[in-house]
Amino acid sequence: MNTELDINNTSPAKASRTPWLAVWTAPRRTIRGFLDSGNPRRNMIWLSMAAGFLSALGRASSKNFGDEMSLPTIFLMSIPVGIVVGLFTLYVGSFLLKIIGGWLGGRGSRAELQTALARGLFMPAVLLGLLWIPELLFLGKEMFTSEMPTLESNIAALVVYFTCVVLELVFGVWGLVITMKAIGEAHRFSAWKALLTCVMPFLILLVLFFLVMLMVQ
C-alpha cells in the first residue's frame, strides 16, 4: 500500500486525506506517520531540490534580478542554486538539528531530522509555491523587477497579486509553526524546544562574535 496513504489510518474518516493537506492541520501526527512508515525518505531529495528552487526564485524576486536578467535566465540560474540550497539544508541542517537538539534532550536521529525537514519544511514550501503560478501568469517578469506597472493598469492583476501576498504571509507563518512541530516530533520534545534548537546556532555565533571583538579590543 502507498506509504503516504498509510499515515492517515489513525481515523477511518481521515484515511483518504493526503499528507500534503494533513500536514497543515495535524503536523505532528502527519510527521509521526512518516517517521513510523516503512519508507520515510521517499521523494526526500526531490522535495529538497524543489523547495530550494522556489527559495531561489523568491530570493531573485526580492533582489529584483529581473532589472538586469531575462526571465528564462532567472529560472535557469535558480535551478542549480536551488539544488545546492535544498540539499545543503537537508543534509547540513539535519546534522546541526541533531547535534543541537541533542543538547536539549532531543532523541531524533539524523535520518529522522531529515524526514522532519522534508515533510515539515519542504513539503509545505512546495505547496505554497503554487502561488507562483497565478503571479507569473498575471505579472510575468515584473515579479522580479523593481517596478510593476501592470499593477497600476490591471485591476485583476492587482487583486491576484495582493491576494497571493496575503496568503504567502499567513501560510508562511503557519509553515514556520509546522516546521517547529515537525522538528519537535522527530526529537520527541515540544515545538518551543524545536524553536530554541533552530535559534541556538545564531546565538552561539553571536556570542562568539562578541568574544572575538572583546579579544581584539
Secondary structure, DSSP 8 states (H G I E B T S, - for coil): --HHHHTTTTSGGGTT--HHHHHHHSHHHHHHHHHTSS-TTTTHHHHHHHHHHHHHHHHHHHTTGGGTS-HHHHHHHHHHHHHHHHHHHHHHHHHHHHHHHHHTT----HHHHHHHHIIIIIHHHHHHGGGHHHHHHHHGGGGGSS--THHHH-HHHHHHHHHHHHHHHHHHHHHHHHHHHHHHHHHTS-HHHHHHHHHHHHHHHHHHHHHHHHHH-
